[in-house]
Amino acid sequence: MSSPHAAPSPPRLLDLLRQHIRLLHYSIRTEEAYVHWVRAFIRYHGLRHPNELAGADIQAFLTWLANERDVAPGTHRQALSALLFLYQKVLRQPVPWIEEIGRPRSQRRLPVVLSMAEVQQLLAALDAQPLHRQQAPYGLVGRLLYGTGMRLLEGLRLRVKDIDFDRRAVIVREAKGFKDRVVMLPAALEAPLREQLERSHAVWKADRAAGADGVHLPQALARKYPRAAESWTWHWVFPHSRLSDDARSGAHRRHHLREVNFQRAFSAALQEAGIHKPASPHTLRHSFATHLLQSGYDIRTVQELLGHTDVSTTMIYTHVLRLGGGAVRSPLDSLGPLPATGPAAPGGPVPPADAARYPAAHAPATVRPAREPAPDEIPPCLPPVPAAPALRYRPTPSFTAAATSAS
């Protein structure tokens, strides 16, 4: 029989890992990912303790991930970061073998972007989802992501206090990197958001009548303001239809809409809209940035709205704008129409490619400048800007002005 004064057993390794992650205020998603990779690393080496393993064993595990599991470079780097955190922060071991660990080469991928017509079709398909009129306003969530450029989790985590109708602003709290930012509130969403708040208020009243626990509060606000978790101010804009257990505290409370539910609805809406692109909810954020640059907004403004620390991250959208060559006209279009290889179309002869895509030589094309001042705004000391000559081909904007403003 054990003595009542016996020393408590030391915590398990994964519990120590969770404690150190929470000590550094990492997000719960980082905690879940690091625990997953450390557990996979231990199982790969036959449940041996990491104290018995070294750099060669880590290299073998990462090689297995790359060769046998064929993981992406980002997943490879995430697994390496988890193991380095384990050895450096939890086990407090030196890692002289860190330079010998092979690191995957980073890949710069162009984001998937939807056209405005495709966004409209997608949102209409989200409206038609079966749970839209009950507890899951998928169409409203999609419009909010596209209209503000928020990430999916940023939109689902919105609280009542974060929407300012008077200033037409939405405050994004604790975004990526624990940074706050302010985005615009689209005028088209003001009435739908007020209706959604009425539905959310009914859920809040039902929770208060049932005596349910309040919503989750960040950090120690629940101890500092004991009644804040049950207040309407901190309630979710998009509450879930059912109560659930908190992942860390275990409390049975109201959570916001789950990301996986919207992701499934998004995939179904893509199929219904007939959009054959590898799009995801994050594609709405990419489309928001690209369409802003197409409208002539400078890249610094887009950077602030997206919450990017470095403007080079935002510059990727200037490359998206040049997909297909941008302002470069293919020499194939100068060869004239292609020879007919089948029966003639029922509507008559097919017009030449030049006439179908480019204006006639006598019709001047118009180019929409980026933030061009009005004539009455030009100071009198500057000479008048000469009119642009007539162009034979319609130029495609390359948005050089927007890219230059980043320097």
C-alpha positions as CSV (number, residue, x, y, z in Angstrom):
1,M,0.0,0.0,0.0
2,S,1.5,3.3,-1.0
3,S,2.2,6.0,1.6
4,P,-0.1,9.1,1.6
5,H,3.1,11.2,1.6
6,A,4.6,9.5,-1.4
7,A,5.9,11.8,-4.2
8,P,3.5,12.2,-7.1
9,S,4.4,10.4,-10.3
10,P,6.1,12.6,-12.9
11,P,3.9,13.8,-15.7
12,R,3.9,11.9,-19.0
13,L,6.0,13.2,-21.9
14,L,3.0,14.3,-24.0
15,D,1.6,16.2,-20.9
16,L,4.9,17.9,-20.5
17,L,4.8,18.9,-24.1
18,R,1.4,20.4,-23.7
19,Q,2.4,22.3,-20.7
20,H,5.4,23.9,-22.4
21,I,3.3,24.8,-25.5
22,R,0.7,26.5,-23.3
23,L,3.5,28.2,-21.3
24,L,4.5,29.9,-24.6
25,H,0.9,30.7,-25.5
26,Y,0.9,28.8,-28.7
27,S,-2.4,28.2,-30.3
28,I,-4.4,25.0,-29.8
29,R,-3.9,24.1,-33.4
30,T,-0.1,24.2,-32.9
31,E,-0.5,22.1,-29.8
32,E,-2.5,19.5,-31.6
33,A,0.0,19.3,-34.5
34,Y,3.0,19.0,-32.2
35,V,1.5,16.3,-30.1
36,H,0.6,14.4,-33.3
37,W,4.1,14.5,-34.7
38,V,5.8,13.6,-31.4
39,R,3.4,10.7,-30.9
40,A,4.1,9.5,-34.5
41,F,7.9,9.9,-33.9
42,I,7.7,7.7,-30.8
43,R,5.6,5.0,-32.5
44,Y,7.9,4.9,-35.5
45,H,10.8,4.0,-33.3
46,G,8.9,1.2,-31.5
47,L,7.7,3.3,-28.4
48,R,11.3,4.1,-27.4
49,H,11.6,7.3,-25.3
50,P,13.0,10.3,-27.2
51,N,15.8,10.5,-24.6
52,E,17.2,7.3,-26.1
53,L,17.1,8.8,-29.7
54,A,19.3,11.3,-31.4
55,G,19.8,13.1,-34.6
56,A,20.1,10.1,-36.8
57,D,16.8,8.8,-35.6
58,I,15.1,12.1,-36.3
59,Q,16.7,12.0,-39.8
60,A,15.3,8.5,-40.3
61,F,11.8,9.5,-39.3
62,L,11.8,12.6,-41.6
63,T,13.2,10.5,-44.5
64,W,10.4,8.0,-44.0
65,L,7.9,10.9,-44.1
66,A,9.3,12.2,-47.3
67,N,9.9,8.9,-49.1
68,E,7.2,6.5,-47.8
69,R,4.5,8.9,-46.8
70,D,5.2,11.5,-49.6
71,V,4.3,14.5,-47.4
72,A,4.4,18.0,-48.7
73,P,7.3,20.3,-47.8
74,G,5.2,22.3,-45.4
75,T,4.2,19.1,-43.5
76,H,7.8,18.0,-43.4
77,R,8.9,21.3,-41.9
78,Q,6.0,21.1,-39.3
79,A,7.2,17.7,-38.2
80,L,10.8,18.9,-37.8
81,S,9.6,22.0,-35.8
82,A,7.7,19.7,-33.5
83,L,10.7,17.5,-32.8
84,L,13.0,20.5,-32.3
85,F,10.5,21.9,-29.8
86,L,10.5,18.6,-28.0
87,Y,14.3,18.3,-27.6
88,Q,15.0,22.0,-27.0
89,K,12.1,23.2,-24.9
90,V,10.8,20.0,-23.1
91,L,13.8,17.7,-22.8
92,R,16.4,20.5,-22.6
93,Q,18.9,18.6,-24.7
94,P,21.5,20.2,-27.0
95,V,20.9,19.6,-30.6
96,P,24.4,19.7,-32.3
97,W,23.0,17.5,-35.1
98,I,20.5,20.2,-36.2
99,E,22.7,21.3,-39.1
100,E,22.9,17.7,-40.4
101,I,19.1,17.4,-40.6
102,G,17.9,17.7,-44.2
103,R,15.4,20.5,-44.6
104,P,12.9,20.5,-47.5
105,R,13.2,23.3,-50.1
106,S,10.4,25.8,-49.7
107,Q,8.0,26.0,-52.7
108,R,6.3,29.2,-53.8
109,R,2.9,28.2,-55.1
110,L,0.4,30.6,-56.8
111,P,-2.9,30.7,-54.9
112,V,-6.1,29.6,-56.5
113,V,-8.3,32.5,-57.4
114,L,-12.0,32.6,-58.4
115,S,-13.4,35.1,-60.9
116,M,-16.2,37.4,-59.8
117,A,-18.7,35.3,-61.7
118,E,-17.5,32.1,-60.0
119,V,-17.7,33.7,-56.6
120,Q,-21.3,34.7,-57.3
121,Q,-22.2,31.2,-58.4
122,L,-20.4,29.7,-55.4
123,L,-22.2,32.0,-52.9
124,A,-25.5,31.1,-54.5
125,A,-24.7,27.4,-54.1
126,L,-23.8,28.0,-50.4
127,D,-27.2,29.7,-49.9
128,A,-28.9,26.5,-51.2
129,Q,-27.2,24.2,-48.6
130,P,-29.8,22.3,-46.7
131,L,-28.8,23.7,-43.2
132,H,-28.7,27.3,-44.3
133,R,-32.0,28.4,-42.9
134,Q,-31.7,26.5,-39.6
135,Q,-28.4,27.0,-37.7
136,A,-25.7,27.2,-40.3
137,P,-25.8,30.4,-42.5
138,Y,-23.1,29.1,-44.9
139,G,-23.9,31.8,-47.5
140,L,-23.5,34.6,-45.0
141,V,-20.2,33.1,-43.8
142,G,-18.9,32.8,-47.4
143,R,-19.9,36.4,-48.1
144,L,-18.2,37.6,-45.0
145,L,-14.9,35.8,-45.9
146,Y,-15.0,37.2,-49.5
147,G,-16.1,40.7,-48.5
148,T,-13.5,41.2,-45.8
149,G,-10.6,38.9,-46.6
150,M,-10.8,37.1,-43.3
151,R,-9.5,33.6,-42.8
152,L,-12.1,31.0,-42.0
153,L,-11.4,30.6,-38.3
154,E,-11.2,34.4,-38.0
155,G,-14.8,34.7,-39.4
156,L,-16.2,31.9,-37.3
157,R,-14.7,33.3,-34.1
158,L,-16.3,36.7,-34.4
159,R,-18.1,37.9,-31.3
160,V,-20.9,40.4,-30.9
161,K,-18.6,43.1,-29.7
162,D,-16.3,42.8,-32.7
163,I,-18.9,44.2,-35.2
164,D,-19.2,48.0,-35.3
165,F,-22.2,49.0,-37.4
166,D,-21.7,52.7,-36.8
167,R,-18.1,52.7,-38.2
168,R,-18.9,49.9,-40.6
169,A,-15.9,48.0,-39.3
170,V,-15.1,44.5,-38.1
171,I,-12.3,43.9,-35.6
172,V,-10.4,40.7,-36.1
173,R,-9.1,39.6,-32.7
174,E,-6.1,37.4,-32.1
175,A,-5.5,36.6,-35.8
176,K,-2.5,34.7,-37.1
177,G,0.5,35.7,-35.0
178,F,-1.9,37.0,-32.2
179,K,-2.4,40.3,-34.1
180,D,-5.5,42.4,-34.2
181,R,-6.6,44.3,-37.2
182,V,-9.6,46.2,-38.6
183,V,-11.4,45.4,-41.8
184,M,-14.3,47.0,-43.6
185,L,-17.9,45.9,-43.0
186,P,-19.5,45.5,-46.5
187,A,-22.7,47.5,-46.7
188,A,-24.4,44.5,-48.4
189,L,-23.9,42.5,-45.2
190,E,-25.2,45.0,-42.7
191,A,-28.8,43.7,-42.8
192,P,-27.9,40.0,-43.0
193,L,-25.6,40.4,-40.0
194,R,-28.3,42.1,-37.9
195,E,-30.6,39.2,-38.7
196,Q,-27.9,36.7,-37.7
197,L,-27.3,38.5,-34.5
198,E,-31.0,38.2,-33.7
199,R,-30.8,34.4,-34.2
200,S,-27.6,34.3,-32.1
201,H,-29.4,36.3,-29.4
202,A,-32.1,33.7,-29.2
203,V,-29.5,31.0,-28.7
204,W,-27.9,33.0,-26.0
205,K,-31.2,33.5,-24.2
206,A,-31.9,29.7,-24.3
207,D,-28.4,29.0,-22.8
208,R,-29.0,31.5,-20.0
209,A,-32.4,30.0,-19.2
210,A,-30.9,26.5,-19.2
211,G,-28.0,27.5,-17.0
212,A,-25.3,26.4,-19.5
213,D,-21.7,27.5,-19.1
214,G,-20.7,30.6,-20.9
215,V,-18.6,30.8,-24.0
216,H,-14.8,30.4,-24.0
217,L,-12.8,33.5,-23.1
218,P,-9.2,34.0,-24.0
219,Q,-6.4,33.8,-21.4
220,A,-7.4,34.7,-17.8
221,L,-10.4,37.0,-18.7
222,A,-12.8,34.4,-17.2
223,R,-11.2,34.9,-13.8
224,K,-10.8,38.7,-14.1
225,Y,-14.4,39.1,-15.3
226,P,-16.4,36.1,-13.9
227,R,-19.7,37.0,-15.6
228,A,-18.2,38.0,-19.0
229,A,-18.4,34.5,-20.4
230,E,-22.2,34.6,-19.9
231,S,-22.7,38.1,-21.3
232,W,-24.2,38.8,-24.7
233,T,-21.2,41.0,-25.6
234,W,-18.8,38.0,-25.7
235,H,-21.3,35.6,-27.4
236,W,-20.5,34.2,-30.8
237,V,-21.9,35.7,-34.0
238,F,-22.1,32.2,-35.5
239,P,-22.9,29.9,-32.5
240,H,-23.1,26.1,-33.0
241,S,-26.5,24.5,-32.7
242,R,-25.4,22.2,-29.9
243,L,-23.3,22.4,-26.8
244,S,-19.9,20.7,-26.7
245,D,-16.9,20.1,-24.4
246,D,-14.1,22.5,-24.3
247,A,-10.9,21.0,-25.7
248,R,-8.7,22.3,-22.8
249,S,-10.9,23.0,-19.8
250,G,-13.5,20.2,-20.4
251,A,-16.4,22.6,-19.7
252,H,-19.7,21.9,-21.5
253,R,-20.4,25.1,-23.3
254,R,-21.5,26.8,-26.5
255,H,-18.9,26.8,-29.3
256,H,-18.9,28.6,-32.6
257,L,-19.6,26.9,-35.9
258,R,-17.0,24.2,-36.7
259,E,-14.7,24.7,-39.6
260,V,-15.2,21.2,-40.9
261,N,-18.9,21.9,-41.4
262,F,-18.3,24.9,-43.5
263,Q,-15.5,23.1,-45.4
264,R,-17.9,20.3,-46.3
265,A,-20.6,22.8,-47.4
266,F,-18.0,24.6,-49.5
267,S,-16.9,21.5,-51.3
268,A,-20.6,20.6,-52.0
269,A,-21.2,24.1,-53.3
270,L,-18.2,23.9,-55.6
271,Q,-19.7,20.8,-57.3
272,E,-23.1,22.3,-57.5
273,A,-21.7,25.5,-59.1
274,G,-19.7,23.5,-61.6
275,I,-16.4,25.1,-60.6
276,H,-13.5,22.8,-61.5
277,K,-10.8,24.4,-59.4
278,P,-9.0,23.0,-56.3
279,A,-10.6,25.8,-54.2
280,S,-11.1,25.9,-50.4
281,P,-12.6,28.5,-48.1
282,H,-9.2,30.2,-48.0
283,T,-9.7,30.8,-51.8
284,L,-12.2,33.5,-50.9
285,R,-9.4,35.4,-49.1
286,H,-7.2,35.0,-52.2
287,S,-10.0,36.2,-54.4
288,F,-10.7,39.2,-52.1
289,A,-7.0,40.4,-52.5
290,T,-6.8,39.8,-56.2
291,H,-10.1,41.6,-57.0
292,L,-9.0,44.6,-54.8
293,L,-5.8,44.9,-56.9
294,Q,-7.8,44.6,-60.1
295,S,-10.0,47.5,-58.9
296,G,-6.9,49.7,-58.6
297,Y,-6.2,49.6,-54.8
298,D,-2.5,49.9,-53.9
299,I,-0.8,46.9,-52.4
300,R,-0.1,48.6,-49.0
301,T,-3.9,48.9,-48.4
302,V,-4.4,45.2,-49.3
303,Q,-1.5,44.3,-47.0
304,E,-3.1,46.0,-44.0
305,L,-6.5,44.4,-44.7
306,L,-5.0,40.9,-45.0
307,G,-2.9,41.4,-41.9
308,H,0.4,40.5,-43.6
309,T,3.6,41.5,-41.7
310,D,5.7,41.6,-44.8
311,V,4.6,43.1,-48.0
312,S,6.4,40.4,-49.9
313,T,3.7,38.0,-48.8
314,T,1.1,40.2,-50.4
315,M,3.1,40.6,-53.6
316,I,2.2,37.0,-54.6
317,Y,-1.2,38.4,-55.8
318,T,0.6,40.6,-58.3
319,H,1.9,37.4,-59.9
320,V,-1.6,36.0,-59.9
321,L,-2.8,39.0,-61.9
322,R,-0.2,38.2,-64.6
323,L,-1.5,34.6,-65.1
324,G,-1.7,33.8,-68.8
325,G,0.9,36.4,-69.7
326,G,-0.7,39.5,-68.5
327,A,-0.2,42.3,-71.0
328,V,1.8,40.1,-73.3
329,R,-0.1,39.2,-76.5
330,S,0.6,35.7,-77.9
331,P,2.0,35.7,-81.4
332,L,-0.5,33.0,-82.3
333,D,-3.2,35.6,-82.2
334,S,-1.4,37.5,-85.0
335,L,-1.7,34.7,-87.4
336,G,-5.4,35.1,-88.0
337,P,-8.2,32.6,-87.6
338,L,-7.5,28.9,-87.4
339,P,-8.5,26.7,-90.4
340,A,-11.8,25.1,-90.2
341,T,-11.5,21.4,-89.2
342,G,-15.2,20.5,-88.9
343,P,-18.7,21.5,-90.0
344,A,-19.5,25.1,-89.9
345,A,-21.2,26.5,-86.9
346,P,-25.0,26.9,-87.2
347,G,-24.8,30.7,-86.6
348,G,-22.5,31.4,-89.6
349,P,-18.8,31.7,-90.0
350,V,-16.6,31.9,-86.9
351,P,-15.3,35.4,-86.5
352,P,-11.5,35.8,-86.4
353,A,-9.8,35.6,-83.1
354,D,-8.6,39.2,-83.4
355,A,-12.2,40.5,-83.9
356,A,-13.6,38.3,-81.1
357,R,-11.1,39.2,-78.4
358,Y,-9.6,42.6,-79.5
359,P,-11.4,45.8,-80.6
360,A,-11.3,47.0,-84.2
361,A,-8.4,49.2,-85.2
362,H,-10.6,52.3,-85.5
363,A,-12.2,51.9,-82.0
364,P,-9.9,53.2,-79.3
365,A,-9.6,51.0,-76.3
366,T,-9.9,52.3,-72.8
367,V,-7.6,51.4,-69.9
368,R,-8.7,51.9,-66.3
369,P,-5.9,53.6,-64.4
370,A,-5.1,52.8,-60.8
371,R,-6.1,55.8,-58.7
372,E,-5.9,58.3,-61.5
373,P,-6.7,61.8,-60.2
374,A,-9.6,63.7,-61.7
375,P,-8.8,66.6,-64.1
376,D,-9.9,69.2,-61.5
377,E,-7.6,67.7,-58.9
378,I,-4.4,68.2,-60.9
379,P,-2.4,71.2,-59.6
380,P,-2.2,74.1,-62.1
381,C,1.6,73.9,-62.1
382,L,1.6,70.5,-63.8
383,P,1.2,70.3,-67.6
384,P,-2.0,68.6,-68.9
385,V,-1.7,65.0,-69.5
386,P,-1.9,64.2,-73.3
387,A,-4.7,61.9,-74.5
388,A,-3.7,58.3,-75.0
389,P,-3.5,57.4,-78.7
390,A,-5.8,54.9,-80.2
391,L,-4.7,51.3,-79.5
392,R,-5.2,48.4,-81.9
393,Y,-5.4,45.8,-79.2
394,R,-7.0,45.9,-75.8
395,P,-4.2,46.0,-73.2
396,T,-4.4,43.9,-70.1
397,P,-3.5,45.7,-66.9
398,S,-0.3,44.5,-65.4
399,F,-0.8,46.5,-62.2
400,T,2.8,47.8,-62.2
401,A,1.6,50.8,-60.2
402,A,0.3,48.6,-57.4
403,A,3.5,46.6,-57.3
404,T,5.7,49.7,-57.4
405,S,3.9,51.2,-54.4
406,A,5.3,48.4,-52.2
407,S,8.8,49.7,-52.4
